[in-house]
């Protein structure tokens, strides 16, 4: 796993979630993902699969490619 | 795993790879991924993680978000 990439993605996700006014608990509830898993994603400890990327994008109300697009590396 | 999503992604990947004039073997070599894994991705049997999405996008010479953007569901 590319840790730097996961960390960048986590930051993007967190910013989007906060922009939406959602807590981790609320995003977890809306997406049927575990709150602990969302916390790990935001800290870059886990990285999402394709389907999780789609679920999260919907959860924070953005286009499916936005989270990937905003994850800049280097 | 969302099978339909994985199948759509696989089709997008395959089209891009063929557009680039690459065989599965060549894409595997360029990306350091296993040819069998690329075959499974293209058939929608496996779905990629975030870092694999980045690696594949680079391997087929497109923007990091393109493969996700082109994966339309429904």
Backbone of each chain as nested JSON, in Angstrom:
{
  "chains": [
    {"id": "A", "residues": [
      {"number": 1, "name": "UNK", "atoms": {"N": [0.838, -1.206, 0.0], "CA": [0.0, 0.0, 0.0], "C": [0.872, 1.253, 0.0]}},
      {"number": 2, "name": "UNK", "atoms": {"N": [0.463, 2.241, -0.756], "CA": [1.177, 3.509, -0.814], "C": [0.649, 4.396, 0.318]}},
      {"number": 3, "name": "UNK", "atoms": {"N": [1.448, 4.513, 1.385], "CA": [0.984, 5.229, 2.591], "C": [0.746, 6.705, 2.342]}},
      {"number": 4, "name": "UNK", "atoms": {"N": [1.616, 7.311, 1.543], "CA": [1.482, 8.737, 1.276], "C": [0.181, 9.008, 0.535]}},
      {"number": 5, "name": "UNK", "atoms": {"N": [-0.092, 8.153, -0.422], "CA": [-1.33, 8.268, -1.198], "C": [-2.55, 8.118, -0.284]}},
      {"number": 6, "name": "UNK", "atoms": {"N": [-2.511, 7.13, 0.595], "CA": [-3.628, 6.902, 1.52], "C": [-3.827, 8.113, 2.434]}},
      {"number": 7, "name": "UNK", "atoms": {"N": [-2.73, 8.695, 2.874], "CA": [-2.821, 9.886, 3.743], "C": [-3.436, 11.07, 2.998]}},
      {"number": 8, "name": "UNK", "atoms": {"N": [-3.034, 11.245, 1.757], "CA": [-3.591, 12.346, 0.959], "C": [-5.091, 12.141, 0.752]}},
      {"number": 9, "name": "UNK", "atoms": {"N": [-5.445, 10.909, 0.421], "CA": [-6.871, 10.613, 0.226], "C": [-7.645, 10.896, 1.515]}},
      {"number": 10, "name": "UNK", "atoms": {"N": [-7.077, 10.48, 2.642], "CA": [-7.723, 10.679, 3.935], "C": [-7.989, 12.148, 4.226]}},
      {"number": 11, "name": "UNK", "atoms": {"N": [-7.024, 12.989, 3.883], "CA": [-7.196, 14.434, 4.095], "C": [-8.311, 14.988, 3.217]}},
      {"number": 12, "name": "UNK", "atoms": {"N": [-8.332, 14.549, 1.972], "CA": [-9.383, 14.994, 1.044], "C": [-10.756, 14.585, 1.567]}},
      {"number": 13, "name": "UNK", "atoms": {"N": [-10.86, 13.342, 2.007], "CA": [-12.134, 12.835, 2.53], "C": [-12.591, 13.64, 3.748]}},
      {"number": 14, "name": "UNK", "atoms": {"N": [-11.655, 13.875, 4.656], "CA": [-11.983, 14.604, 5.889], "C": [-12.479, 16.023, 5.577]}},
      {"number": 15, "name": "UNK", "atoms": {"N": [-11.774, 16.702, 4.676], "CA": [-12.178, 18.064, 4.297], "C": [-13.585, 18.077, 3.704]}},
      {"number": 16, "name": "UNK", "atoms": {"N": [-13.84, 17.124, 2.826], "CA": [-15.17, 17.031, 2.197], "C": [-16.248, 16.76, 3.23]}},
      {"number": 17, "name": "UNK", "atoms": {"N": [-15.943, 15.835, 4.136], "CA": [-16.916, 15.471, 5.169], "C": [-17.247, 16.692, 6.028]}},
      {"number": 18, "name": "UNK", "atoms": {"N": [-16.226, 17.427, 6.423], "CA": [-16.434, 18.615, 7.259], "C": [-17.193, 19.682, 6.477]}},
      {"number": 19, "name": "UNK", "atoms": {"N": [-16.852, 19.828, 5.197], "CA": [-17.584, 20.763, 4.321], "C": [-19.082, 20.441, 4.302]}},
      {"number": 20, "name": "UNK", "atoms": {"N": [-19.383, 19.17, 4.364], "CA": [-20.789, 18.721, 4.349], "C": [-21.455, 18.877, 5.705]}},
      {"number": 21, "name": "UNK", "atoms": {"N": [-20.671, 19.225, 6.717], "CA": [-21.217, 19.34, 8.067], "C": [-21.552, 17.994, 8.686]}},
      {"number": 22, "name": "UNK", "atoms": {"N": [-20.835, 16.957, 8.243], "CA": [-21.099, 15.615, 8.772], "C": [-20.025, 15.199, 9.772]}},
      {"number": 23, "name": "UNK", "atoms": {"N": [-20.446, 14.508, 10.821], "CA": [-19.484, 13.861, 11.717], "C": [-19.099, 12.515, 11.102]}},
      {"number": 24, "name": "UNK", "atoms": {"N": [-18.054, 11.907, 11.629], "CA": [-17.69, 10.557, 11.159], "C": [-18.855, 9.589, 11.381]}},
      {"number": 25, "name": "UNK", "atoms": {"N": [-19.53, 9.75, 12.504], "CA": [-20.667, 8.871, 12.821], "C": [-21.769, 9.027, 11.774]}},
      {"number": 26, "name": "UNK", "atoms": {"N": [-22.06, 10.266, 11.419], "CA": [-23.118, 10.513, 10.442], "C": [-22.75, 9.964, 9.063]}},
      {"number": 27, "name": "UNK", "atoms": {"N": [-21.499, 10.177, 8.656], "CA": [-21.059, 9.638, 7.359], "C": [-21.118, 8.103, 7.38]}},
      {"number": 28, "name": "UNK", "atoms": {"N": [-20.709, 7.529, 8.508], "CA": [-20.768, 6.071, 8.663], "C": [-22.208, 5.575, 8.517]}},
      {"number": 29, "name": "UNK", "atoms": {"N": [-23.12, 6.265, 9.171], "CA": [-24.527, 5.873, 9.121], "C": [-25.057, 5.979, 7.685]}},
      {"number": 30, "name": "UNK", "atoms": {"N": [-24.741, 7.079, 7.022], "CA": [-25.25, 7.315, 5.658], "C": [-24.691, 6.331, 4.621]}},
      {"number": 31, "name": "UNK", "atoms": {"N": [-23.492, 5.858, 4.862], "CA": [-22.82, 5.015, 3.863], "C": [-22.843, 3.53, 4.221]}},
      {"number": 32, "name": "UNK", "atoms": {"N": [-23.322, 3.215, 5.429], "CA": [-23.273, 1.822, 5.905], "C": [-21.848, 1.315, 6.058]}},
      {"number": 33, "name": "UNK", "atoms": {"N": [-20.917, 2.243, 6.233], "CA": [-19.539, 1.839, 6.542], "C": [-19.342, 1.986, 8.053]}},
      {"number": 34, "name": "UNK", "atoms": {"N": [-18.32, 1.347, 8.579], "CA": [-18.066, 1.404, 10.011], "C": [-17.363, 2.724, 10.358]}},
      {"number": 35, "name": "UNK", "atoms": {"N": [-17.741, 3.339, 11.472], "CA": [-17.105, 4.604, 11.847], "C": [-15.597, 4.43, 12.023]}},
      {"number": 36, "name": "UNK", "atoms": {"N": [-15.203, 3.317, 12.588], "CA": [-13.774, 3.049, 12.781], "C": [-13.042, 2.99, 11.435]}},
      {"number": 37, "name": "UNK", "atoms": {"N": [-13.703, 2.405, 10.45], "CA": [-13.105, 2.307, 9.118], "C": [-12.949, 3.701, 8.508]}},
      {"number": 38, "name": "UNK", "atoms": {"N": [-13.954, 4.552, 8.677], "CA": [-13.861, 5.93, 8.166], "C": [-12.732, 6.674, 8.868]}},
      {"number": 39, "name": "UNK", "atoms": {"N": [-12.613, 6.471, 10.147], "CA": [-11.514, 7.096, 10.897], "C": [-10.159, 6.62, 10.359]}},
      {"number": 40, "name": "UNK", "atoms": {"N": [-10.04, 5.324, 10.076], "CA": [-8.781, 4.785, 9.545], "C": [-8.49, 5.328, 8.139]}},
      {"number": 41, "name": "UNK", "atoms": {"N": [-9.536, 5.467, 7.341], "CA": [-9.359, 6.053, 6.01], "C": [-8.845, 7.489, 6.134]}},
      {"number": 42, "name": "UNK", "atoms": {"N": [-9.461, 8.242, 7.025], "CA": [-9.084, 9.657, 7.163], "C": [-7.658, 9.815, 7.685]}},
      {"number": 43, "name": "UNK", "atoms": {"N": [-7.2, 8.843, 8.456], "CA": [-5.829, 8.91, 8.969], "C": [-4.824, 8.252, 8.012]}},
      {"number": 44, "name": "UNK", "atoms": {"N": [-5.325, 7.685, 6.921], "CA": [-4.423, 7.08, 5.939], "C": [-3.88, 5.73, 6.362]}},
      {"number": 45, "name": "UNK", "atoms": {"N": [-4.559, 5.097, 7.314], "CA": [-4.128, 3.779, 7.787], "C": [-4.684, 2.692, 6.867]}},
      {"number": 46, "name": "UNK", "atoms": {"N": [-5.837, 2.981, 6.275], "CA": [-6.409, 2.071, 5.276], "C": [-6.597, 2.855, 3.986]}},
      {"number": 47, "name": "UNK", "atoms": {"N": [-6.66, 2.115, 2.9], "CA": [-7.001, 2.776, 1.641], "C": [-8.262, 2.136, 1.09]}},
      {"number": 48, "name": "UNK", "atoms": {"N": [-9.093, 2.927, 0.415], "CA": [-10.374, 2.412, -0.052], "C": [-10.257, 1.609, -1.335]}},
      {"number": 49, "name": "UNK", "atoms": {"N": [-11.197, 0.716, -1.54], "CA": [-11.344, 0.026, -2.818], "C": [-12.194, 0.901, -3.743]}},
      {"number": 50, "name": "UNK", "atoms": {"N": [-12.275, 0.49, -5.007], "CA": [-13.083, 1.229, -5.984], "C": [-14.513, 1.44, -5.486]}},
      {"number": 51, "name": "UNK", "atoms": {"N": [-15.146, 0.376, -5.003], "CA": [-16.555, 0.518, -4.603], "C": [-16.699, 1.43, -3.385]}},
      {"number": 52, "name": "UNK", "atoms": {"N": [-15.727, 1.389, -2.474], "CA": [-15.774, 2.287, -1.313], "C": [-15.597, 3.743, -1.741]}},
      {"number": 53, "name": "UNK", "atoms": {"N": [-14.761, 3.963, -2.749], "CA": [-14.585, 5.323, -3.283], "C": [-15.927, 5.861, -3.79]}},
      {"number": 54, "name": "UNK", "atoms": {"N": [-16.677, 5.022, -4.489], "CA": [-17.998, 5.431, -4.998], "C": [-18.967, 5.717, -3.846]}},
      {"number": 55, "name": "UNK", "atoms": {"N": [-18.965, 4.848, -2.854], "CA": [-19.867, 5.001, -1.707], "C": [-19.548, 6.281, -0.939]}},
      {"number": 56, "name": "UNK", "atoms": {"N": [-18.253, 6.528, -0.719], "CA": [-17.839, 7.72, 0.03], "C": [-18.178, 8.994, -0.74]}},
      {"number": 57, "name": "UNK", "atoms": {"N": [-17.949, 8.976, -2.06], "CA": [-18.245, 10.155, -2.879], "C": [-19.733, 10.498, -2.761]}},
      {"number": 58, "name": "UNK", "atoms": {"N": [-20.558, 9.47, -2.82], "CA": [-21.996, 9.712, -2.684], "C": [-22.31, 10.238, -1.276]}},
      {"number": 59, "name": "UNK", "atoms": {"N": [-21.615, 9.684, -0.297], "CA": [-21.846, 10.074, 1.097], "C": [-21.514, 11.531, 1.378]}},
      {"number": 60, "name": "UNK", "atoms": {"N": [-20.53, 12.058, 0.669], "CA": [-20.164, 13.462, 0.873], "C": [-20.645, 14.335, -0.289]}},
      {"number": 61, "name": "UNK", "atoms": {"N": [-21.535, 13.768, -1.094], "CA": [-22.226, 14.556, -2.114], "C": [-21.354, 15.128, -3.212]}},
      {"number": 62, "name": "UNK", "atoms": {"N": [-20.393, 14.339, -3.674], "CA": [-19.582, 14.844, -4.782], "C": [-19.553, 13.825, -5.922]}},
      {"number": 63, "name": "UNK", "atoms": {"N": [-19.056, 14.257, -7.076], "CA": [-18.937, 13.377, -8.238], "C": [-18.028, 12.197, -7.895]}},
      {"number": 64, "name": "UNK", "atoms": {"N": [-18.281, 11.035, -8.493], "CA": [-17.565, 9.815, -8.122], "C": [-16.051, 9.949, -8.286]}},
      {"number": 65, "name": "UNK", "atoms": {"N": [-15.604, 10.791, -9.25], "CA": [-14.164, 10.894, -9.486], "C": [-13.487, 11.98, -8.64]}},
      {"number": 66, "name": "UNK", "atoms": {"N": [-14.305, 12.798, -7.933], "CA": [-13.75, 13.979, -7.252], "C": [-12.717, 13.642, -6.182]}},
      {"number": 67, "name": "UNK", "atoms": {"N": [-13.01, 12.643, -5.371], "CA": [-12.079, 12.322, -4.283], "C": [-10.732, 11.866, -4.844]}},
      {"number": 68, "name": "UNK", "atoms": {"N": [-10.772, 11.108, -5.944], "CA": [-9.528, 10.643, -6.582], "C": [-8.813, 11.825, -7.241]}},
      {"number": 69, "name": "UNK", "atoms": {"N": [-9.59, 12.659, -7.912], "CA": [-9.012, 13.81, -8.609], "C": [-8.288, 14.737, -7.632]}},
      {"number": 70, "name": "UNK", "atoms": {"N": [-8.889, 14.934, -6.461], "CA": [-8.321, 15.86, -5.484], "C": [-7.174, 15.259, -4.679]}},
      {"number": 71, "name": "UNK", "atoms": {"N": [-6.958, 13.959, -4.839], "CA": [-5.853, 13.306, -4.132], "C": [-4.574, 13.494, -4.943]}},
      {"number": 72, "name": "UNK", "atoms": {"N": [-3.883, 14.556, -4.659], "CA": [-2.654, 14.881, -5.403], "C": [-1.461, 14.296, -4.681]}},
      {"number": 73, "name": "UNK", "atoms": {"N": [-0.593, 13.681, -5.439], "CA": [0.627, 13.125, -4.833], "C": [1.845, 13.776, -5.468]}},
      {"number": 74, "name": "UNK", "atoms": {"N": [2.71, 14.247, -4.607], "CA": [3.969, 14.857, -5.078], "C": [3.772, 16.195, -5.762]}}
    ]},
    {"id": "B", "residues": [
      {"number": 1, "name": "UNK", "atoms": {"N": [-18.277, -6.707, -2.277], "CA": [-17.824, -6.046, -3.507], "C": [-18.989, -5.879, -4.47]}},
      {"number": 2, "name": "UNK", "atoms": {"N": [-19.035, -4.734, -5.116], "CA": [-20.077, -4.444, -6.094], "C": [-19.618, -4.997, -7.447]}},
      {"number": 3, "name": "UNK", "atoms": {"N": [-20.2, -6.133, -7.843], "CA": [-19.737, -6.831, -9.053], "C": [-19.963, -6.043, -10.325]}},
      {"number": 4, "name": "UNK", "atoms": {"N": [-21.112, -5.353, -10.372], "CA": [-21.427, -4.594, -11.57], "C": [-20.422, -3.457, -11.746]}},
      {"number": 5, "name": "UNK", "atoms": {"N": [-20.108, -2.83, -10.645], "CA": [-19.126, -1.745, -10.657], "C": [-17.762, -2.266, -11.126]}},
      {"number": 6, "name": "UNK", "atoms": {"N": [-17.356, -3.395, -10.597], "CA": [-16.068, -3.984, -10.979], "C": [-16.047, -4.329, -12.467]}},
      {"number": 7, "name": "UNK", "atoms": {"N": [-17.158, -4.816, -12.98], "CA": [-17.237, -5.164, -14.407], "C": [-17.144, -3.912, -15.274]}},
      {"number": 8, "name": "UNK", "atoms": {"N": [-17.815, -2.85, -14.844], "CA": [-17.741, -1.588, -15.609], "C": [-16.315, -1.06, -15.619]}},
      {"number": 9, "name": "UNK", "atoms": {"N": [-15.691, -1.097, -14.454], "CA": [-14.307, -0.623, -14.38], "C": [-13.414, -1.46, -15.303]}},
      {"number": 10, "name": "UNK", "atoms": {"N": [-13.623, -2.76, -15.278], "CA": [-12.829, -3.662, -16.113], "C": [-12.941, -3.333, -17.589]}},
      {"number": 11, "name": "UNK", "atoms": {"N": [-14.146, -3.013, -18.013], "CA": [-14.35, -2.655, -19.429], "C": [-13.625, -1.356, -19.775]}},
      {"number": 12, "name": "UNK", "atoms": {"N": [-13.715, -0.382, -18.868], "CA": [-13.029, 0.905, -19.087], "C": [-11.516, 0.672, -19.195]}},
      {"number": 13, "name": "UNK", "atoms": {"N": [-10.997, -0.113, -18.286], "CA": [-9.559, -0.393, -18.283], "C": [-9.127, -1.077, -19.586]}},
      {"number": 14, "name": "UNK", "atoms": {"N": [-9.906, -2.078, -19.987], "CA": [-9.561, -2.83, -21.201], "C": [-9.559, -1.922, -22.434]}},
      {"number": 15, "name": "UNK", "atoms": {"N": [-10.577, -1.081, -22.548], "CA": [-10.659, -0.144, -23.685], "C": [-9.454, 0.787, -23.713]}},
      {"number": 16, "name": "UNK", "atoms": {"N": [-9.105, 1.31, -22.553], "CA": [-7.954, 2.222, -22.468], "C": [-6.658, 1.513, -22.854]}},
      {"number": 17, "name": "UNK", "atoms": {"N": [-6.52, 0.294, -22.34], "CA": [-5.307, -0.484, -22.623], "C": [-5.179, -0.732, -24.123]}},
      {"number": 18, "name": "UNK", "atoms": {"N": [-6.281, -1.116, -24.755], "CA": [-6.256, -1.398, -26.197], "C": [-5.994, -0.101, -26.969]}},
      {"number": 19, "name": "UNK", "atoms": {"N": [-6.596, 0.994, -26.508], "CA": [-6.331, 2.309, -27.134], "C": [-4.841, 2.639, -27.124]}},
      {"number": 20, "name": "UNK", "atoms": {"N": [-4.182, 2.228, -26.056], "CA": [-2.741, 2.501, -25.912], "C": [-1.901, 1.518, -26.726]}},
      {"number": 21, "name": "UNK", "atoms": {"N": [-2.547, 0.522, -27.298], "CA": [-1.812, -0.491, -28.056], "C": [-1.005, -1.421, -27.172]}},
      {"number": 22, "name": "UNK", "atoms": {"N": [-1.451, -1.592, -25.932], "CA": [-0.73, -2.461, -24.994], "C": [-1.437, -3.8, -24.839]}},
      {"number": 23, "name": "UNK", "atoms": {"N": [-0.647, -4.853, -24.732], "CA": [-1.201, -6.155, -24.345], "C": [-1.299, -6.187, -22.816]}},
      {"number": 24, "name": "UNK", "atoms": {"N": [-2.018, -7.16, -22.28], "CA": [-2.069, -7.311, -20.823], "C": [-0.654, -7.523, -20.259]}},
      {"number": 25, "name": "UNK", "atoms": {"N": [0.159, -8.288, -21.003], "CA": [1.535, -8.548, -20.565], "C": [2.333, -7.249, -20.477]}},
      {"number": 26, "name": "UNK", "atoms": {"N": [2.168, -6.417, -21.487], "CA": [2.925, -5.154, -21.509], "C": [2.474, -4.214, -20.384]}},
      {"number": 27, "name": "UNK", "atoms": {"N": [1.161, -4.146, -20.18], "CA": [0.663, -3.302, -19.086], "C": [1.15, -3.835, -17.733]}},
      {"number": 28, "name": "UNK", "atoms": {"N": [1.15, -5.149, -17.608], "CA": [1.637, -5.777, -16.378], "C": [3.105, -5.426, -16.145]}},
      {"number": 29, "name": "UNK", "atoms": {"N": [3.884, -5.503, -17.194], "CA": [5.317, -5.196, -17.088], "C": [5.515, -3.734, -16.681]}},
      {"number": 30, "name": "UNK", "atoms": {"N": [4.78, -2.838, -17.349], "CA": [4.936, -1.397, -17.098], "C": [4.498, -0.972, -15.699]}},
      {"number": 31, "name": "UNK", "atoms": {"N": [3.541, -1.688, -15.137], "CA": [2.967, -1.283, -13.852], "C": [3.467, -2.122, -12.674]}},
      {"number": 32, "name": "UNK", "atoms": {"N": [4.238, -3.177, -12.979], "CA": [4.678, -4.104, -11.929], "C": [3.501, -4.816, -11.27]}},
      {"number": 33, "name": "UNK", "atoms": {"N": [2.402, -4.916, -11.988], "CA": [1.288, -5.722, -11.496], "C": [1.346, -7.084, -12.206]}},
      {"number": 34, "name": "UNK", "atoms": {"N": [0.65, -8.059, -11.672], "CA": [0.667, -9.396, -12.258], "C": [-0.296, -9.435, -13.443]}},
      {"number": 35, "name": "UNK", "atoms": {"N": [0.1, -10.111, -14.522], "CA": [-0.787, -10.181, -15.684], "C": [-2.126, -10.826, -15.321]}},
      {"number": 36, "name": "UNK", "atoms": {"N": [-2.077, -11.825, -14.479], "CA": [-3.3, -12.5, -14.044], "C": [-4.222, -11.535, -13.304]}},
      {"number": 37, "name": "UNK", "atoms": {"N": [-3.625, -10.675, -12.512], "CA": [-4.41, -9.681, -11.763], "C": [-5.069, -8.692, -12.733]}},
      {"number": 38, "name": "UNK", "atoms": {"N": [-4.334, -8.261, -13.744], "CA": [-4.904, -7.348, -14.753], "C": [-6.052, -8.034, -15.493]}},
      {"number": 39, "name": "UNK", "atoms": {"N": [-5.865, -9.286, -15.812], "CA": [-6.929, -10.053, -16.461], "C": [-8.17, -10.121, -15.569]}},
      {"number": 40, "name": "UNK", "atoms": {"N": [-7.975, -10.34, -14.288], "CA": [-9.101, -10.418, -13.348], "C": [-9.796, -9.058, -13.199]}},
      {"number": 41, "name": "UNK", "atoms": {"N": [-9.0, -8.0, -13.19], "CA": [-9.586, -6.65, -13.139], "C": [-10.438, -6.41, -14.38]}},
      {"number": 42, "name": "UNK", "atoms": {"N": [-9.914, -6.763, -15.531], "CA": [-10.636, -6.494, -16.78], "C": [-11.924, -7.304, -16.87]}},
      {"number": 43, "name": "UNK", "atoms": {"N": [-11.934, -8.473, -16.231], "CA": [-13.143, -9.3, -16.245], "C": [-14.078, -8.962, -15.081]}},
      {"number": 44, "name": "UNK", "atoms": {"N": [-13.662, -8.051, -14.209], "CA": [-14.515, -7.646, -13.092], "C": [-14.568, -8.649, -11.964]}},
      {"number": 45, "name": "UNK", "atoms": {"N": [-13.58, -9.52, -11.921], "CA": [-13.521, -10.526, -10.844], "C": [-12.872, -9.928, -9.602]}},
      {"number": 46, "name": "UNK", "atoms": {"N": [-11.985, -8.988, -9.825], "CA": [-11.358, -8.247, -8.728], "C": [-11.646, -6.765, -8.921]}},
      {"number": 47, "name": "UNK", "atoms": {"N": [-11.59, -6.028, -7.841], "CA": [-11.692, -4.577, -7.977], "C": [-10.416, -3.949, -7.42]}},
      {"number": 48, "name": "UNK", "atoms": {"N": [-10.003, -2.835, -7.998], "CA": [-8.734, -2.239, -7.584], "C": [-8.871, -1.398, -6.323]}},
      {"number": 49, "name": "UNK", "atoms": {"N": [-7.769, -1.258, -5.616], "CA": [-7.68, -0.315, -4.506], "C": [-7.305, 1.055, -5.076]}},
      {"number": 50, "name": "UNK", "atoms": {"N": [-7.342, 2.058, -4.22], "CA": [-6.974, 3.415, -4.628], "C": [-5.592, 3.455, -5.289]}},
      {"number": 51, "name": "UNK", "atoms": {"N": [-4.599, 2.829, -4.648], "CA": [-3.242, 2.922, -5.199], "C": [-3.141, 2.196, -6.534]}},
      {"number": 52, "name": "UNK", "atoms": {"N": [-3.871, 1.093, -6.69], "CA": [-3.861, 0.38, -7.97], "C": [-4.526, 1.221, -9.058]}},
      {"number": 53, "name": "UNK", "atoms": {"N": [-5.561, 1.969, -8.702], "CA": [-6.213, 2.865, -9.661], "C": [-5.199, 3.888, -10.185]}},
      {"number": 54, "name": "UNK", "atoms": {"N": [-4.389, 4.425, -9.283], "CA": [-3.358, 5.398, -9.688], "C": [-2.316, 4.743, -10.602]}},
      {"number": 55, "name": "UNK", "atoms": {"N": [-1.887, 3.558, -10.229], "CA": [-0.856, 2.844, -11.005], "C": [-1.381, 2.518, -12.405]}},
      {"number": 56, "name": "UNK", "atoms": {"N": [-2.623, 2.039, -12.469], "CA": [-3.215, 1.672, -13.764], "C": [-3.402, 2.907, -14.65]}},
      {"number": 57, "name": "UNK", "atoms": {"N": [-3.859, 4.0, -14.048], "CA": [-4.072, 5.229, -14.827], "C": [-2.756, 5.668, -15.456]}},
      {"number": 58, "name": "UNK", "atoms": {"N": [-1.693, 5.598, -14.673], "CA": [-0.385, 5.968, -15.215], "C": [0.027, 4.982, -16.317]}},
      {"number": 59, "name": "UNK", "atoms": {"N": [-0.272, 3.726, -16.092], "CA": [0.099, 2.681, -17.061], "C": [-0.584, 2.835, -18.408]}},
      {"number": 60, "name": "UNK", "atoms": {"N": [-1.782, 3.379, -18.411], "CA": [-2.494, 3.576, -19.68], "C": [-2.508, 5.061, -20.075]}},
      {"number": 61, "name": "UNK", "atoms": {"N": [-1.655, 5.836, -19.399], "CA": [-1.424, 7.221, -19.812], "C": [-2.617, 8.149, -19.706]}},
      {"number": 62, "name": "UNK", "atoms": {"N": [-3.386, 8.016, -18.644], "CA": [-4.504, 8.951, -18.473], "C": [-4.462, 9.6, -17.093]}},
      {"number": 63, "name": "UNK", "atoms": {"N": [-5.253, 10.641, -16.909], "CA": [-5.339, 11.334, -15.621], "C": [-5.798, 10.356, -14.55]}},
      {"number": 64, "name": "UNK", "atoms": {"N": [-5.35, 10.568, -13.323], "CA": [-5.613, 9.607, -12.239], "C": [-7.101, 9.379, -11.993]}},
      {"number": 65, "name": "UNK", "atoms": {"N": [-7.935, 10.392, -12.294], "CA": [-9.359, 10.23, -12.02], "C": [-10.149, 9.664, -13.208]}},
      {"number": 66, "name": "UNK", "atoms": {"N": [-9.474, 9.55, -14.376], "CA": [-10.205, 9.197, -15.607], "C": [-10.882, 7.83, -15.548]}},
      {"number": 67, "name": "UNK", "atoms": {"N": [-10.171, 6.843, -15.04], "CA": [-10.747, 5.485, -15.022], "C": [-11.986, 5.454, -14.133]}},
      {"number": 68, "name": "UNK", "atoms": {"N": [-11.946, 6.171, -13.023], "CA": [-13.101, 6.227, -12.118], "C": [-14.24, 7.019, -12.766]}},
      {"number": 69, "name": "UNK", "atoms": {"N": [-13.861, 8.138, -13.373], "CA": [-14.869, 8.993, -14.007], "C": [-15.63, 8.238, -15.104]}},
      {"number": 70, "name": "UNK", "atoms": {"N": [-14.888, 7.436, -15.863], "CA": [-15.502, 6.722, -16.998], "C": [-16.267, 5.465, -16.571]}},
      {"number": 71, "name": "UNK", "atoms": {"N": [-16.124, 5.089, -15.315], "CA": [-16.839, 3.912, -14.8], "C": [-18.251, 4.332, -14.405]}},
      {"number": 72, "name": "UNK", "atoms": {"N": [-19.15, 4.243, -15.34], "CA": [-20.539, 4.661, -15.09], "C": [-21.349, 3.465, -14.631]}},
      {"number": 73, "name": "UNK", "atoms": {"N": [-22.129, 3.7, -13.616], "CA": [-23.002, 2.626, -13.148], "C": [-24.453, 3.063, -13.27]}},
      {"number": 74, "name": "UNK", "atoms": {"N": [-25.224, 2.197, -13.882], "CA": [-26.656, 2.468, -14.016], "C": [-26.972, 3.565, -15.005]}}
    ]}
  ]
}
